[in-house]
Amino acid sequence: MTIEFTVTTSYKTEFVDITQKVKSAVKQAVKEFSEKNGAIQSPEGVCRIFCPHTTAAVTINENADQDVLHDLEIGLDKAFPDRVEFRHSEGNSSAHLKSSCVGASETVLINDGRLVLGTWQGIYFCEFDGPRNRKCILQIHLY
């Protein structure tokens, strides 16, 4: 099952917690899978979360303390500052570097019909060139 949803960002750099959207999509996929297959027990599987943008990314990180997101932003800005040597005409080379470093996708296991995430883990859509309307694509495989 493939599900696509929109993420609207308001700032140049922003970490949007999409955990609940992903959990809801997995819950719906599990329901449809169980109805179609007459499953008695909850299925296992994987959920891939993909960002089809070159100046955004997806990551899994702590969702209990918002200071972690603040610190991630500072660290990425220090690691990938804007530089006068950059040639890209749009002026967003640092956003491309951050996106490449963080990554375009994450894969989360599904056990007993639910995402397997650690106690403090959340799934974040990472905006590095906002504000924008972005897409996030989920691919859910159950067995």
C-alpha positions as CSV (number, residue, x, y, z in Angstrom):
1,M,0.0,0.0,0.0
2,T,1.3,3.5,-0.9
3,I,0.0,6.6,0.9
4,E,1.0,10.1,0.1
5,F,0.3,13.2,2.3
6,T,1.2,16.8,2.3
7,V,3.5,18.5,4.9
8,T,3.2,22.3,5.1
9,T,6.1,24.1,6.6
10,S,6.2,27.6,7.9
11,Y,10.0,28.3,8.4
12,K,13.2,27.9,6.5
13,T,14.3,25.1,8.8
14,E,11.6,23.1,10.6
15,F,11.2,19.6,12.0
16,V,7.6,18.4,11.6
17,D,6.6,15.4,13.8
18,I,4.7,13.1,11.4
19,T,4.7,10.1,13.8
20,Q,0.9,10.2,14.3
21,K,0.2,10.5,10.5
22,V,2.4,7.4,9.9
23,K,0.8,5.5,12.7
24,S,-2.7,6.2,11.4
25,A,-1.7,5.1,7.9
26,V,-0.2,1.9,9.3
27,K,-3.4,1.3,11.3
28,Q,-5.5,1.8,8.2
29,A,-3.3,-0.6,6.2
30,V,-3.4,-3.2,8.9
31,K,-7.2,-3.0,9.0
32,E,-7.5,-3.3,5.2
33,F,-5.0,-6.2,5.2
34,S,-6.8,-8.1,7.9
35,E,-10.2,-7.6,6.2
36,K,-8.9,-8.7,2.9
37,N,-6.9,-11.7,4.2
38,G,-9.2,-12.7,7.1
39,A,-6.1,-12.4,9.4
40,I,-6.6,-13.7,12.9
41,Q,-3.4,-12.2,14.3
42,S,-2.0,-8.7,13.5
43,P,0.5,-8.7,10.6
44,E,4.2,-8.0,10.6
45,G,5.9,-5.8,8.0
46,V,7.7,-2.6,7.3
47,C,6.8,1.0,6.6
48,R,9.1,3.1,4.4
49,I,8.8,6.8,4.8
50,F,10.2,8.7,1.8
51,C,10.8,12.4,1.1
52,P,10.8,13.1,-2.7
53,H,12.6,16.5,-2.3
54,T,16.2,17.5,-2.6
55,T,16.1,20.1,0.1
56,A,14.1,18.2,2.7
57,A,14.6,14.9,4.5
58,V,13.2,12.3,7.0
59,T,14.7,11.3,10.3
60,I,13.9,9.4,13.5
61,N,14.9,11.1,16.7
62,E,13.8,12.0,20.2
63,N,10.3,13.4,20.5
64,A,10.2,14.1,24.3
65,D,12.4,17.1,24.5
66,Q,12.0,19.9,21.9
67,D,15.5,21.1,22.7
68,V,16.8,18.1,20.7
69,L,15.3,19.6,17.6
70,H,16.7,23.0,18.4
71,D,20.2,21.4,18.8
72,L,19.9,19.5,15.6
73,E,19.2,22.7,13.7
74,I,22.2,24.4,15.3
75,G,24.4,21.4,14.6
76,L,23.3,21.1,11.0
77,D,23.7,24.9,10.5
78,K,27.3,24.7,11.8
79,A,28.2,21.6,9.8
80,F,26.6,23.0,6.6
81,P,26.7,26.8,6.6
82,D,25.9,29.0,3.6
83,R,29.2,29.8,1.7
84,V,30.0,32.4,-0.9
85,E,31.9,29.7,-2.9
86,F,28.7,27.8,-3.6
87,R,27.7,28.0,-7.3
88,H,24.1,26.7,-7.2
89,S,22.0,29.6,-8.6
90,E,19.1,29.1,-6.2
91,G,21.2,29.9,-3.2
92,N,20.1,26.9,-1.2
93,S,23.2,24.6,-1.4
94,S,23.3,24.2,2.3
95,A,19.8,22.8,2.2
96,H,20.9,20.3,-0.4
97,L,23.8,19.3,1.8
98,K,21.6,18.9,4.9
99,S,19.1,16.8,3.0
100,S,21.9,14.5,1.7
101,C,23.4,14.1,5.2
102,V,20.1,13.4,7.0
103,G,18.6,11.2,4.2
104,A,15.5,10.9,2.0
105,S,14.0,7.9,3.8
106,E,13.6,5.8,6.9
107,T,12.3,2.3,7.4
108,V,10.4,1.3,10.5
109,L,9.4,-2.3,11.4
110,I,5.8,-3.2,12.0
111,N,5.2,-5.8,14.7
112,D,1.8,-7.0,15.9
113,G,0.2,-4.4,13.6
114,R,2.1,-1.4,15.1
115,L,5.2,0.6,14.3
116,V,8.2,-0.4,16.3
117,L,9.6,2.8,17.7
118,G,11.6,3.3,20.9
119,T,10.0,5.1,23.9
120,W,11.4,8.5,22.9
121,Q,11.5,8.1,19.1
122,G,9.4,10.1,16.7
123,I,9.4,10.4,12.9
124,Y,10.3,13.8,11.6
125,F,9.9,15.5,8.2
126,C,12.9,17.8,8.0
127,E,12.5,21.1,6.1
128,F,15.7,22.9,5.1
129,D,14.4,25.3,2.4
130,G,11.0,26.4,3.6
131,P,8.4,27.5,3.9
132,R,6.8,25.1,1.4
133,N,4.2,22.5,0.8
134,R,5.9,19.2,0.6
135,K,5.0,15.6,-0.1
136,C,5.7,12.6,2.1
137,I,5.2,9.1,0.7
138,L,4.7,6.0,2.7
139,Q,5.0,2.5,1.4
140,I,3.6,-0.1,3.8
141,H,4.3,-3.8,3.3
142,L,2.5,-6.3,5.4
143,Y,2.6,-10.1,5.6
